Amino acid sequence: MHRRTEYIEKVKLQLDELNDSLTQIEARAQEARADARATYHSEMDKLRVQSKHALAKLEEISNSTEEGWEKAAAEMEKVRNAFVHAFSYFKSQV
């Protein structure tokens, strides 16, 4: 159980950091031109959906059995990696 708790805490921290950065970018988007702002908001909406999906997977791990958490963690890695990749790409375009 200890490994699972450490894993959950690590992933939660990473997701929290990404969401904090997303909030900072959102604040900068408010200063952008109207046409750019619309693009920002559209892309940020997609990232928020991915964030919610990642948090739901994390919750699934938290509620999983000791035997099943590693399978859920493997799925979580895929979701988290997709979110991190999409976020990094978006951040590079800002």
C-alpha positions as CSV (number, residue, x, y, z in Angstrom):
1,M,0.0,0.0,0.0
2,H,2.9,2.3,0.6
3,R,4.0,2.3,-3.0
4,R,0.4,3.1,-4.1
5,T,0.2,6.0,-1.7
6,E,3.5,7.4,-2.9
7,Y,2.5,7.1,-6.5
8,I,-0.9,8.8,-5.9
9,E,0.8,11.7,-4.1
10,K,3.5,12.1,-6.9
11,V,0.9,12.1,-9.7
12,K,-1.4,14.4,-7.7
13,L,1.4,16.9,-7.3
14,Q,2.3,16.8,-11.0
15,L,-1.4,17.3,-12.0
16,D,-1.7,20.2,-9.5
17,E,1.4,21.8,-10.9
18,L,0.1,21.5,-14.5
19,N,-3.3,22.9,-13.5
20,D,-1.6,25.8,-11.7
21,S,0.4,26.5,-14.9
22,L,-2.7,26.3,-16.9
23,T,-4.3,28.9,-14.7
24,Q,-1.3,31.2,-15.2
25,I,-1.5,30.8,-19.0
26,E,-5.3,31.5,-18.8
27,A,-4.5,34.8,-17.1
28,R,-2.1,35.7,-19.9
29,A,-4.8,34.8,-22.4
30,Q,-7.0,37.5,-21.0
31,E,-4.4,40.1,-22.1
32,A,-4.2,38.7,-25.7
33,R,-6.0,40.0,-28.7
34,A,-9.6,38.9,-29.2
35,D,-8.8,36.5,-32.0
36,A,-6.0,34.9,-30.1
37,R,-8.1,34.8,-27.0
38,A,-10.7,32.6,-28.7
39,T,-8.0,30.2,-29.8
40,Y,-6.5,30.1,-26.2
41,H,-9.9,29.4,-24.7
42,S,-10.6,26.6,-27.2
43,E,-7.3,24.9,-26.5
44,M,-7.5,25.5,-22.8
45,D,-11.0,23.9,-22.7
46,K,-9.5,20.8,-24.3
47,L,-6.7,20.8,-21.7
48,R,-9.2,21.1,-18.9
49,V,-11.1,18.1,-20.2
50,Q,-7.8,16.1,-20.2
51,S,-7.1,17.3,-16.7
52,K,-10.4,16.2,-15.4
53,H,-9.9,12.8,-17.1
54,A,-6.5,12.5,-15.4
55,L,-7.9,13.4,-12.0
56,A,-10.7,10.9,-12.5
57,K,-8.1,8.2,-13.2
58,L,-6.2,9.2,-10.1
59,E,-9.4,8.9,-8.1
60,E,-9.8,5.4,-9.6
61,I,-6.4,4.4,-8.4
62,S,-7.2,5.8,-4.9
63,N,-10.3,3.7,-4.8
64,S,-8.8,0.5,-6.3
65,T,-7.9,-2.6,-4.5
66,E,-4.4,-3.4,-3.5
67,E,-4.3,-6.0,-6.3
68,G,-5.7,-3.8,-9.0
69,W,-4.0,-0.5,-8.4
70,E,-1.0,-1.3,-10.6
71,K,-3.2,-1.9,-13.7
72,A,-5.0,1.4,-13.0
73,A,-1.6,3.1,-12.6
74,A,-0.5,1.9,-16.0
75,E,-3.7,3.4,-17.5
76,M,-3.0,6.6,-15.5
77,E,0.5,6.9,-17.0
78,K,-1.0,7.0,-20.5
79,V,-3.6,9.6,-19.5
80,R,-1.0,11.7,-17.6
81,N,1.5,11.5,-20.5
82,A,-1.1,12.6,-23.0
83,F,-2.1,15.5,-20.8
84,V,1.6,16.5,-20.2
85,H,2.3,16.3,-23.9
86,A,-0.7,18.3,-24.9
87,F,0.1,20.9,-22.2
88,S,3.7,21.2,-23.2
89,Y,2.8,21.7,-26.9
90,F,0.2,24.3,-26.0
91,K,2.6,26.1,-23.7
92,S,5.2,26.2,-26.5
93,Q,2.7,27.8,-28.8
94,V,1.7,30.5,-26.4
